[in-house]
Amino acid sequence: MTTNVTTPATEAPARPDTVRADSAPAAPTAPASALAEAPATGPDAAPVPKAASSPGADPSTGRTGHAPSAVRQTARALARWLRAAAVRSAALVALLALWETAPRLGLVDATFLPPVSEVATAWWELLGNGQLGQHTRASLARSFGGFGIAVAIAVPLGLLIGWYRPVAALLGPLLEVFRNTAALALLPVFVLLLGIGETSKVSIVVYACVWPVLLNTISAVGNADPTLVRLARSMDLSTPRLFQKVILPSSVPAVFTGIRLAGAVSILVLVAAEMIGAKAGLGYLINASQYNFAIPQMYAGIITISAVGVAFNQLLVTIERRLSTWRVPA
């Protein structure tokens, strides 16, 4: 009996280029955050906007350049301001340098024009012993008092004369007579009528300051734009509202021109008035220094008057700018 033995078929070795699907190594799985940040691909993928980058940003650090830009702008503004200040002060610095060197080089007599350094020393001494402050306060009280009274009188009167023609026709000849009479020419009259005290000094300042303010106010009202006036009247504006909305705004530049002129006149006239019969004030300081031959102190008083005038004018310019903010700069 023959027995058939079936030999199991030997399994063929796999080809090296054939890899079973179940035996293939698994691909590395990307982290969830990376998958979330990875841009979608394909025809249906929506475009992903790029991250907005600020101007001047450093791609390596991510820092913006706003701070350096602000510093550069500040430096440029400071350089422009210093350049403008140098241009404005060049003439003054040249004058001071000439004043210092001319007496030392013998170009002028140092007895009558001492160097500016000696004048500065005398000014500091007067400030230290209190004399300069005392005289300055006395002059400012008289000057500002007369100036304020003059403005309070001249502005309303100028508006009245400039707006109402019958009033202008009545007071016109009288104004022409007094406007051509110098204030210092009437100083002896004020002293005789009002005495040698404070009243005469303040009154002469009032008289001298009234005319620049009054005449400029009259001119400003007369030169108001007639188109704006007719337009305001067509809107049935009352006279007070017409003054408030049309006349006063258009008159501010010319009125303040007169006020600034009056501010300078108030100091100049007061100094002349203080040289006659005063016991305090910058005019008295200058006159007394001249009589005592204290020439540096005399020039110190003159410089103080100039500084007060410049500061007062700058104050008036600042107020004018505040009241003229509606104007369009040229």
Legacy VTK file of the C-alpha trace (Angstrom):
# vtk DataFile Version 3.0
C-alpha trace
ASCII
DATASET POLYDATA
POINTS 330 float
0.000 0.000 0.000
1.426 3.119 -1.079
0.968 6.168 1.075
1.015 9.617 -0.621
2.641 12.083 1.585
1.899 15.633 0.642
4.769 17.901 1.331
3.636 21.427 2.257
4.659 23.978 -0.271
7.495 26.079 0.824
6.512 29.732 1.068
8.232 31.848 -1.540
10.434 34.579 -0.191
9.115 38.074 -0.682
10.680 40.276 -3.297
12.778 43.043 -1.983
10.756 45.600 -3.972
7.417 44.324 -2.739
6.243 45.585 0.635
3.077 44.529 2.287
0.720 47.231 3.315
0.350 45.933 6.821
4.092 45.746 7.338
4.926 49.309 6.103
6.384 51.602 8.801
3.933 54.214 10.081
4.547 57.803 8.984
5.449 60.173 11.824
2.423 62.026 13.118
2.720 65.837 13.157
1.784 67.642 16.378
-1.708 69.052 16.593
-0.416 72.611 16.817
1.577 72.142 13.619
-1.462 70.765 11.848
-3.494 73.687 13.021
-0.921 76.170 11.784
-0.184 74.444 8.482
-1.822 76.224 5.547
-4.476 74.325 3.741
-3.704 73.237 0.197
-5.859 72.320 -2.661
-8.191 74.086 -5.001
-10.871 74.607 -2.362
-8.579 75.938 0.313
-9.277 79.458 1.445
-6.352 81.896 1.318
-4.747 82.476 4.678
-3.966 86.145 5.368
-0.421 86.944 6.238
0.388 88.300 9.632
0.428 92.070 9.575
3.865 93.418 10.150
4.328 96.853 11.648
6.523 99.327 9.781
10.118 99.177 10.792
9.727 95.763 12.409
12.792 93.566 12.725
11.962 90.095 11.255
14.484 88.379 13.495
13.307 89.898 16.785
9.797 91.077 15.977
10.450 94.472 17.539
8.943 97.508 15.913
10.779 100.697 15.024
8.282 103.190 16.492
10.522 104.235 19.353
13.556 105.074 17.175
11.260 106.928 14.752
9.802 109.029 17.582
13.299 109.799 18.831
14.362 110.919 15.357
11.327 113.156 15.000
12.004 114.730 18.396
15.638 115.300 17.465
14.657 116.939 14.178
12.132 119.214 15.895
14.742 120.198 18.478
17.272 120.913 15.723
14.777 123.117 13.884
13.976 125.007 17.082
17.658 125.557 17.852
18.279 126.744 14.299
15.397 129.223 14.465
16.537 130.458 17.893
20.069 130.950 16.582
18.815 132.961 13.613
16.614 135.162 15.797
19.288 135.824 18.399
22.196 136.341 15.997
21.716 140.115 15.751
21.310 140.477 19.526
24.420 138.418 20.218
26.355 140.523 17.702
25.185 143.722 19.417
26.238 142.446 22.835
29.620 141.369 21.476
30.144 144.806 19.930
29.063 146.476 23.171
31.582 144.411 25.125
34.541 144.847 22.794
34.151 148.485 21.680
34.894 150.051 25.122
37.731 147.604 25.800
39.382 148.350 22.457
39.091 152.095 22.983
36.619 152.655 20.178
34.318 154.513 22.596
34.883 156.068 26.001
34.338 153.353 28.628
33.289 156.032 31.133
30.123 156.818 29.223
29.566 153.392 27.641
30.931 150.727 29.985
31.234 147.121 28.756
28.121 145.011 28.952
29.752 142.783 31.564
29.992 145.737 33.973
26.362 146.631 33.252
25.353 143.033 34.003
27.269 143.177 37.299
25.522 146.418 38.253
22.148 144.921 37.299
22.800 141.907 39.521
23.789 144.142 42.426
20.597 146.191 42.048
18.590 142.987 41.971
20.347 141.651 45.040
19.816 144.705 47.233
16.138 144.978 46.227
16.298 148.354 44.483
15.571 146.940 41.027
12.517 145.030 42.221
11.152 148.055 44.065
11.493 150.385 41.080
10.151 147.790 38.634
7.039 147.136 40.728
6.310 150.858 40.967
6.620 151.328 37.206
4.554 148.256 36.344
1.737 149.320 38.662
1.495 152.738 37.014
1.973 151.467 33.479
-0.463 148.545 33.653
-3.014 150.633 35.531
-3.048 153.379 32.914
-2.931 150.846 30.083
-5.926 148.912 31.425
-7.996 152.074 31.876
-7.145 153.207 28.347
-8.184 149.876 26.788
-11.437 149.836 28.780
-12.279 153.318 27.494
-10.958 153.186 23.930
-12.366 149.863 22.684
-16.074 150.564 23.424
-15.715 154.173 22.278
-14.031 153.073 19.067
-16.788 150.543 18.357
-19.386 153.247 18.948
-17.689 155.838 16.746
-16.933 153.351 13.996
-20.477 151.969 13.853
-22.626 155.079 14.262
-21.826 157.744 11.698
-23.527 160.633 13.579
-21.250 160.014 16.556
-18.220 159.946 14.237
-19.272 163.209 12.623
-19.726 164.828 16.052
-16.468 163.676 17.662
-14.275 163.564 14.547
-12.865 167.138 14.736
-12.180 166.824 18.455
-10.308 163.554 17.926
-8.198 165.098 15.180
-7.098 167.909 17.498
-6.041 165.727 20.407
-4.550 162.863 18.410
-1.945 165.244 16.996
-0.995 166.627 20.411
1.952 164.784 21.923
1.390 163.296 25.358
4.720 164.550 26.716
3.818 168.078 25.633
0.825 167.891 27.991
2.833 166.483 30.902
3.276 169.911 32.587
-0.482 170.471 32.243
-1.229 167.154 33.950
1.235 167.972 36.732
-0.319 171.424 37.282
-3.885 170.118 37.278
-3.442 166.796 39.098
-0.352 167.377 41.194
2.977 165.629 41.277
1.683 162.359 42.744
0.502 159.105 41.215
-2.651 160.534 39.634
-0.816 162.685 37.120
1.503 159.821 36.071
-1.340 157.338 35.547
-3.387 159.972 33.730
-0.625 160.764 31.235
-0.302 157.034 30.519
-4.056 156.796 29.932
-3.985 159.744 27.558
-1.055 158.351 25.581
-2.527 154.826 25.307
-6.054 155.811 24.317
-5.206 157.010 20.822
-3.586 153.923 19.274
-6.387 151.693 20.551
-9.172 154.112 19.655
-8.009 154.854 16.113
-7.335 151.202 15.272
-10.719 150.162 16.631
-12.519 152.808 14.550
-10.626 151.675 11.453
-11.388 147.999 12.150
-15.139 148.600 12.459
-15.198 150.788 9.355
-13.336 148.160 7.322
-15.623 145.264 8.255
-16.684 143.147 5.277
-19.947 144.725 4.013
-21.034 141.410 2.484
-20.937 139.709 5.870
-22.792 142.635 7.435
-25.569 142.485 4.822
-25.779 138.702 5.193
-26.129 139.031 8.948
-28.824 141.673 8.556
-30.711 139.459 6.113
-30.823 136.791 8.834
-32.555 139.298 11.156
-29.716 139.376 13.656
-30.031 141.991 16.353
-27.337 144.622 16.762
-25.692 142.927 19.777
-25.614 139.604 17.925
-24.252 141.334 14.829
-21.440 142.793 16.888
-20.748 139.431 18.511
-20.775 137.315 15.356
-19.406 139.650 12.672
-17.923 142.946 13.857
-15.897 141.815 16.850
-14.238 138.742 15.240
-13.240 140.706 12.146
-11.936 143.598 14.291
-9.688 141.562 16.588
-6.446 141.785 14.520
-6.608 145.557 14.024
-7.690 146.204 17.614
-4.803 144.164 18.978
-2.397 146.033 16.747
-3.484 149.208 18.526
-3.282 147.492 21.911
0.280 146.363 21.269
1.240 149.888 20.231
-0.395 151.218 23.375
1.551 148.734 25.492
4.845 150.075 24.175
3.685 153.684 24.552
2.603 153.100 28.152
6.129 152.177 29.226
7.897 154.893 27.255
5.637 157.713 28.420
5.756 156.502 32.003
9.554 156.577 32.076
9.489 160.191 30.947
6.845 161.018 33.552
8.838 159.332 36.325
11.826 161.521 35.579
9.820 164.495 36.839
8.955 164.510 40.508
8.941 160.735 41.192
10.576 158.944 44.107
10.391 155.406 42.693
10.241 153.754 39.312
12.587 152.800 36.515
12.519 156.336 35.130
13.537 157.659 38.533
16.323 155.048 38.728
17.725 156.097 35.356
17.535 159.796 36.173
19.068 159.421 39.633
21.880 157.220 38.278
22.706 159.847 35.684
22.887 162.617 38.292
25.077 160.475 40.560
27.237 159.444 37.596
26.494 155.776 38.220
26.556 154.938 34.529
26.373 151.102 34.804
23.250 151.422 36.994
21.730 153.768 34.427
22.203 151.233 31.634
20.873 148.492 33.915
17.629 150.444 34.260
17.417 150.930 30.493
17.901 147.207 29.858
15.210 146.405 32.409
12.744 148.683 30.623
13.524 146.971 27.310
13.027 143.514 28.836
9.697 144.526 30.368
8.522 145.920 27.022
9.461 142.742 25.136
7.761 140.494 27.699
4.603 142.629 27.685
4.450 142.553 23.890
4.812 138.749 23.838
1.985 138.458 26.343
-0.277 140.545 24.108
0.693 138.463 21.058
-0.245 135.276 22.909
-3.635 136.701 23.892
-4.244 137.828 20.314
-3.544 134.315 19.015
-5.976 132.832 21.505
-8.708 135.234 20.386
-7.935 134.747 16.677
-8.030 130.948 16.489
-10.810 131.184 13.882
-8.436 132.764 11.373
-6.996 130.512 8.673
-3.178 130.785 8.657
-1.736 132.150 5.449
LINES 1 331
330 0 1 2 3 4 5 6 7 8 9 10 11 12 13 14 15 16 17 18 19 20 21 22 23 24 25 26 27 28 29 30 31 32 33 34 35 36 37 38 39 40 41 42 43 44 45 46 47 48 49 50 51 52 53 54 55 56 57 58 59 60 61 62 63 64 65 66 67 68 69 70 71 72 73 74 75 76 77 78 79 80 81 82 83 84 85 86 87 88 89 90 91 92 93 94 95 96 97 98 99 100 101 102 103 104 105 106 107 108 109 110 111 112 113 114 115 116 117 118 119 120 121 122 123 124 125 126 127 128 129 130 131 132 133 134 135 136 137 138 139 140 141 142 143 144 145 146 147 148 149 150 151 152 153 154 155 156 157 158 159 160 161 162 163 164 165 166 167 168 169 170 171 172 173 174 175 176 177 178 179 180 181 182 183 184 185 186 187 188 189 190 191 192 193 194 195 196 197 198 199 200 201 202 203 204 205 206 207 208 209 210 211 212 213 214 215 216 217 218 219 220 221 222 223 224 225 226 227 228 229 230 231 232 233 234 235 236 237 238 239 240 241 242 243 244 245 246 247 248 249 250 251 252 253 254 255 256 257 258 259 260 261 262 263 264 265 266 267 268 269 270 271 272 273 274 275 276 277 278 279 280 281 282 283 284 285 286 287 288 289 290 291 292 293 294 295 296 297 298 299 300 301 302 303 304 305 306 307 308 309 310 311 312 313 314 315 316 317 318 319 320 321 322 323 324 325 326 327 328 329
